[in-house]
Amino acid sequence: MANKALATRQKMTIRVEPSQQFGKPRNPVAVAAKQRPGGPHVKSPTAQRQAEKRALAKAKLVADD
C-alpha cells in the first residue's frame, strides 16, 4: 500500500514534446520522401493527347441544318 496514488490504470508516462523526439524513424524511406518538395500533378503528354482524342470523339462534329 505504499504506492496508493498510482493504480494499475494510472501509469506514469514521460511526455515528450514533438520537437524533442529523436531516434530511429519508423520508415527511413519515408523520411526522404517527406523532405522532397511536392509539385503539381500534371498529366503526361500521352494522357493529354488521349483525353483530347476522347473529347473530339464525344463532340458533335456533324453540322445541323
N, CA, C and O atoms as CSV, one atom per row, in Angstrom:
chain,resi,resn,atom,element,x,y,z
A,1,MET,N,N,0.813,-1.195,0.000
A,1,MET,CA,C,0.000,0.000,0.000
A,1,MET,C,C,0.858,1.261,0.000
A,1,MET,O,O,0.371,2.357,0.277
A,2,ALA,N,N,2.098,1.097,-0.303
A,2,ALA,CA,C,2.979,2.259,-0.285
A,2,ALA,C,C,2.704,3.182,-1.473
A,2,ALA,O,O,2.817,4.403,-1.365
A,3,ASN,N,N,2.344,2.584,-2.600
A,3,ASN,CA,C,2.140,3.379,-3.807
A,3,ASN,C,C,0.651,3.423,-4.142
A,3,ASN,O,O,0.225,2.946,-5.194
A,4,LYS,N,N,-0.121,3.995,-3.243
A,4,LYS,CA,C,-1.574,4.000,-3.399
A,4,LYS,C,C,-2.037,4.967,-4.499
A,4,LYS,O,O,-3.092,4.752,-5.097
A,5,ALA,N,N,-1.274,6.015,-4.771
A,5,ALA,CA,C,-1.690,7.028,-5.747
A,5,ALA,C,C,-1.652,6.489,-7.175
A,5,ALA,O,O,-2.432,6.930,-8.019
A,6,LEU,N,N,-0.765,5.553,-7.455
A,6,LEU,CA,C,-0.661,5.033,-8.808
A,6,LEU,C,C,-1.371,3.691,-8.886
A,6,LEU,O,O,-0.814,2.661,-8.508
A,7,ALA,N,N,-2.575,3.710,-9.368
A,7,ALA,CA,C,-3.332,2.474,-9.535
A,7,ALA,C,C,-2.831,1.763,-10.797
A,7,ALA,O,O,-1.947,2.265,-11.492
A,8,THR,N,N,-3.395,0.611,-11.079
A,8,THR,CA,C,-2.934,-0.159,-12.240
A,8,THR,C,C,-3.266,0.549,-13.544
A,8,THR,O,O,-2.544,0.391,-14.529
A,9,ARG,N,N,-4.341,1.323,-13.569
A,9,ARG,CA,C,-4.716,2.010,-14.804
A,9,ARG,C,C,-4.004,3.342,-14.958
A,9,ARG,O,O,-4.008,3.923,-16.044
A,10,GLN,N,N,-3.401,3.828,-13.905
A,10,GLN,CA,C,-2.733,5.125,-13.939
A,10,GLN,C,C,-1.233,4.919,-13.872
A,10,GLN,O,O,-0.647,4.909,-12.790
A,11,LYS,N,N,-0.624,4.757,-15.010
A,11,LYS,CA,C,0.821,4.588,-15.058
A,11,LYS,C,C,1.464,5.933,-15.343
A,11,LYS,O,O,0.923,6.745,-16.094
A,12,MET,N,N,2.603,6.159,-14.748
A,12,MET,CA,C,3.317,7.406,-15.011
A,12,MET,C,C,3.952,7.320,-16.399
A,12,MET,O,O,4.621,6.342,-16.734
A,13,THR,N,N,3.733,8.339,-17.177
A,13,THR,CA,C,4.333,8.381,-18.505
A,13,THR,C,C,5.128,9.668,-18.630
A,13,THR,O,O,4.766,10.692,-18.051
A,14,ILE,N,N,6.195,9.609,-19.374
A,14,ILE,CA,C,7.004,10.788,-19.626
A,14,ILE,C,C,6.513,11.385,-20.939
A,14,ILE,O,O,6.534,10.728,-21.980
A,15,ARG,N,N,6.084,12.604,-20.877
A,15,ARG,CA,C,5.573,13.260,-22.078
A,15,ARG,C,C,6.710,14.005,-22.758
A,15,ARG,O,O,7.467,14.737,-22.120
A,16,VAL,N,N,6.811,13.804,-24.058
A,16,VAL,CA,C,7.877,14.424,-24.841
A,16,VAL,C,C,7.243,15.344,-25.869
A,16,VAL,O,O,6.292,14.971,-26.557
A,17,GLU,N,N,7.781,16.547,-25.964
A,17,GLU,CA,C,7.300,17.495,-26.961
A,17,GLU,C,C,7.622,16.951,-28.358
A,17,GLU,O,O,8.604,16.226,-28.515
A,18,PRO,N,N,6.821,17.282,-29.369
A,18,PRO,CA,C,7.122,16.802,-30.721
A,18,PRO,C,C,8.492,17.249,-31.228
A,18,PRO,O,O,9.133,16.541,-32.004
A,19,SER,N,N,8.940,18.432,-30.786
A,19,SER,CA,C,10.241,18.921,-31.242
A,19,SER,C,C,11.391,18.179,-30.570
A,19,SER,O,O,12.527,18.267,-31.034
A,20,GLN,N,N,11.125,17.456,-29.499
A,20,GLN,CA,C,12.173,16.763,-28.767
A,20,GLN,C,C,12.311,15.303,-29.181
A,20,GLN,O,O,13.173,14.598,-28.658
A,21,GLN,N,N,11.496,14.847,-30.091
A,21,GLN,CA,C,11.555,13.439,-30.457
A,21,GLN,C,C,12.841,13.146,-31.216
A,21,GLN,O,O,13.288,13.943,-32.041
A,22,PHE,N,N,13.410,12.024,-30.932
A,22,PHE,CA,C,14.641,11.626,-31.580
A,22,PHE,C,C,14.631,10.112,-31.721
A,22,PHE,O,O,13.720,9.434,-31.245
A,23,GLY,N,N,15.627,9.609,-32.361
A,23,GLY,CA,C,15.726,8.171,-32.514
A,23,GLY,C,C,15.491,7.755,-33.945
A,23,GLY,O,O,15.411,8.589,-34.847
A,24,LYS,N,N,15.383,6.488,-34.137
A,24,LYS,CA,C,15.227,5.922,-35.471
A,24,LYS,C,C,13.797,6.137,-35.966
A,24,LYS,O,O,12.843,5.841,-35.247
A,25,PRO,N,N,13.642,6.655,-37.199
A,25,PRO,CA,C,12.280,6.812,-37.724
A,25,PRO,C,C,11.656,5.457,-38.014
A,25,PRO,O,O,12.359,4.466,-38.214
A,26,ARG,N,N,10.328,5.424,-38.036
A,26,ARG,CA,C,9.636,4.162,-38.299
A,26,ARG,C,C,9.942,3.642,-39.693
A,26,ARG,O,O,10.201,2.453,-39.882
A,27,ASN,N,N,9.909,4.540,-40.664
A,27,ASN,CA,C,10.160,4.139,-42.042
A,27,ASN,C,C,11.230,5.075,-42.609
A,27,ASN,O,O,10.910,6.200,-42.992
A,28,PRO,N,N,12.488,4.638,-42.671
A,28,PRO,CA,C,13.548,5.534,-43.135
A,28,PRO,C,C,13.388,5.952,-44.598
A,28,PRO,O,O,13.933,6.982,-44.993
A,29,VAL,N,N,12.674,5.202,-45.396
A,29,VAL,CA,C,12.460,5.570,-46.792
A,29,VAL,C,C,11.498,6.756,-46.875
A,29,VAL,O,O,11.627,7.607,-47.755
A,30,ALA,N,N,10.544,6.805,-45.963
A,30,ALA,CA,C,9.546,7.876,-45.988
A,30,ALA,C,C,10.148,9.222,-45.602
A,30,ALA,O,O,9.609,10.262,-45.978
A,31,VAL,N,N,11.247,9.225,-44.862
A,31,VAL,CA,C,11.865,10.489,-44.457
A,31,VAL,C,C,12.323,11.260,-45.683
A,31,VAL,O,O,12.090,12.465,-45.782
A,32,ALA,N,N,12.972,10.578,-46.616
A,32,ALA,CA,C,13.439,11.248,-47.831
A,32,ALA,C,C,12.263,11.759,-48.653
A,32,ALA,O,O,12.332,12.843,-49.232
A,33,ALA,N,N,11.193,10.988,-48.706
A,33,ALA,CA,C,10.025,11.407,-49.475
A,33,ALA,C,C,9.345,12.611,-48.832
A,33,ALA,O,O,8.828,13.477,-49.536
A,34,LYS,N,N,9.341,12.673,-47.515
A,34,LYS,CA,C,8.712,13.810,-46.830
A,34,LYS,C,C,9.513,15.092,-47.023
A,34,LYS,O,O,8.939,16.180,-47.048
A,35,GLN,N,N,10.825,14.976,-47.159
A,35,GLN,CA,C,11.666,16.160,-47.291
A,35,GLN,C,C,11.705,16.682,-48.718
A,35,GLN,O,O,12.112,17.821,-48.944
A,36,ARG,N,N,11.291,15.875,-49.680
A,36,ARG,CA,C,11.258,16.317,-51.067
A,36,ARG,C,C,10.110,17.292,-51.274
A,36,ARG,O,O,9.035,17.107,-50.702
A,37,PRO,N,N,10.317,18.325,-52.081
A,37,PRO,CA,C,9.197,19.240,-52.316
A,37,PRO,C,C,8.161,18.595,-53.238
A,37,PRO,O,O,8.498,17.918,-54.210
A,38,GLY,N,N,6.930,18.820,-52.912
A,38,GLY,CA,C,5.853,18.285,-53.737
A,38,GLY,C,C,5.477,19.282,-54.813
A,38,GLY,O,O,5.558,20.492,-54.599
A,39,GLY,N,N,5.078,18.796,-55.935
A,39,GLY,CA,C,4.698,19.690,-57.026
A,39,GLY,C,C,3.324,19.358,-57.543
A,39,GLY,O,O,2.690,18.412,-57.073
A,40,PRO,N,N,2.856,20.123,-58.503
A,40,PRO,CA,C,1.537,19.843,-59.061
A,40,PRO,C,C,1.580,18.567,-59.885
A,40,PRO,O,O,2.582,18.260,-60.531
A,41,HIS,N,N,0.509,17.853,-59.853
A,41,HIS,CA,C,0.413,16.624,-60.626
A,41,HIS,C,C,-0.065,16.990,-62.024
A,41,HIS,O,O,-1.160,17.525,-62.199
A,42,VAL,N,N,0.755,16.699,-62.999
A,42,VAL,CA,C,0.451,17.043,-64.386
A,42,VAL,C,C,0.338,15.757,-65.183
A,42,VAL,O,O,1.124,14.827,-65.001
A,43,LYS,N,N,-0.645,15.713,-66.063
A,43,LYS,CA,C,-0.803,14.539,-66.919
A,43,LYS,C,C,0.350,14.477,-67.915
A,43,LYS,O,O,0.878,15.504,-68.342
A,44,SER,N,N,0.722,13.276,-68.268
A,44,SER,CA,C,1.778,13.092,-69.267
A,44,SER,C,C,1.244,13.515,-70.629
A,44,SER,O,O,0.030,13.572,-70.828
A,45,PRO,N,N,2.143,13.813,-71.573
A,45,PRO,CA,C,1.674,14.206,-72.921
A,45,PRO,C,C,0.796,13.139,-73.576
A,45,PRO,O,O,-0.141,13.468,-74.303
A,46,THR,N,N,1.097,11.867,-73.321
A,46,THR,CA,C,0.285,10.792,-73.891
A,46,THR,C,C,-1.132,10.832,-73.329
A,46,THR,O,O,-2.106,10.692,-74.069
A,47,ALA,N,N,-1.239,11.024,-72.013
A,47,ALA,CA,C,-2.559,11.075,-71.385
A,47,ALA,C,C,-3.346,12.287,-71.869
A,47,ALA,O,O,-4.556,12.206,-72.079
A,48,GLN,N,N,-2.656,13.408,-72.043
A,48,GLN,CA,C,-3.333,14.607,-72.542
A,48,GLN,C,C,-3.840,14.385,-73.966
A,48,GLN,O,O,-4.964,14.761,-74.301
A,49,ARG,N,N,-3.002,13.771,-74.796
A,49,ARG,CA,C,-3.408,13.507,-76.182
A,49,ARG,C,C,-4.610,12.575,-76.227
A,49,ARG,O,O,-5.541,12.799,-77.001
A,50,GLN,N,N,-4.595,11.520,-75.394
A,50,GLN,CA,C,-5.713,10.587,-75.374
A,50,GLN,C,C,-6.990,11.258,-74.883
A,50,GLN,O,O,-8.075,10.984,-75.396
A,51,ALA,N,N,-6.862,12.142,-73.885
A,51,ALA,CA,C,-8.036,12.855,-73.381
A,51,ALA,C,C,-8.623,13.765,-74.459
A,51,ALA,O,O,-9.841,13.857,-74.609
A,52,GLU,N,N,-7.745,14.437,-75.208
A,52,GLU,CA,C,-8.224,15.298,-76.303
A,52,GLU,C,C,-8.896,14.470,-77.390
A,52,GLU,O,O,-9.892,14.887,-77.980
A,53,LYS,N,N,-8.340,13.299,-77.645
A,53,LYS,CA,C,-8.914,12.413,-78.664
A,53,LYS,C,C,-10.315,11.958,-78.235
A,53,LYS,O,O,-11.238,11.918,-79.048
A,54,ARG,N,N,-10.461,11.617,-76.949
A,54,ARG,CA,C,-11.784,11.215,-76.438
A,54,ARG,C,C,-12.766,12.372,-76.495
A,54,ARG,O,O,-13.939,12.176,-76.814
A,55,ALA,N,N,-12.295,13.581,-76.186
A,55,ALA,CA,C,-13.168,14.744,-76.230
A,55,ALA,C,C,-13.646,15.019,-77.664
A,55,ALA,O,O,-14.797,15.397,-77.880
A,56,LEU,N,N,-12.747,14.825,-78.635
A,56,LEU,CA,C,-13.142,15.019,-80.019
A,56,LEU,C,C,-14.177,13.980,-80.443
A,56,LEU,O,O,-15.128,14.303,-81.156
A,57,ALA,N,N,-13.998,12.749,-80.012
A,57,ALA,CA,C,-14.944,11.689,-80.369
A,57,ALA,C,C,-16.307,11.956,-79.741
A,57,ALA,O,O,-17.344,11.635,-80.322
A,58,LYS,N,N,-16.293,12.551,-78.541
A,58,LYS,CA,C,-17.543,12.849,-77.839
A,58,LYS,C,C,-18.263,14.031,-78.458
A,58,LYS,O,O,-19.493,14.079,-78.481
A,59,ALA,N,N,-17.491,14.981,-78.960
A,59,ALA,CA,C,-18.073,16.227,-79.500
A,59,ALA,C,C,-18.880,15.916,-80.761
A,59,ALA,O,O,-18.598,14.975,-81.504
A,60,LYS,N,N,-19.879,16.740,-80.959
A,60,LYS,CA,C,-20.741,16.573,-82.127
A,60,LYS,C,C,-20.048,17.252,-83.307
A,60,LYS,O,O,-19.882,18.471,-83.309
A,61,LEU,N,N,-19.646,16.476,-84.303
A,61,LEU,CA,C,-18.896,17.034,-85.429
A,61,LEU,C,C,-19.771,17.247,-86.662
A,61,LEU,O,O,-19.292,17.806,-87.649
A,62,VAL,N,N,-21.023,16.827,-86.641
A,62,VAL,CA,C,-21.911,16.991,-87.787
A,62,VAL,C,C,-22.675,18.301,-87.604
A,62,VAL,O,O,-23.272,18.543,-86.555
A,63,ALA,N,N,-22.648,19.145,-88.644
A,63,ALA,CA,C,-23.330,20.427,-88.577
A,63,ALA,C,C,-24.840,20.232,-88.738
A,63,ALA,O,O,-25.293,19.419,-89.543
A,64,ASP,N,N,-25.596,20.983,-87.968
A,64,ASP,CA,C,-27.066,20.944,-88.076
A,64,ASP,C,C,-27.543,21.886,-89.184
A,64,ASP,O,O,-26.976,22.963,-89.371
A,65,ASP,N,N,-28.579,21.485,-89.915
A,65,ASP,CA,C,-29.130,22.343,-90.958
A,65,ASP,C,C,-30.301,23.139,-90.452
A,65,ASP,O,O,-30.889,23.918,-91.202
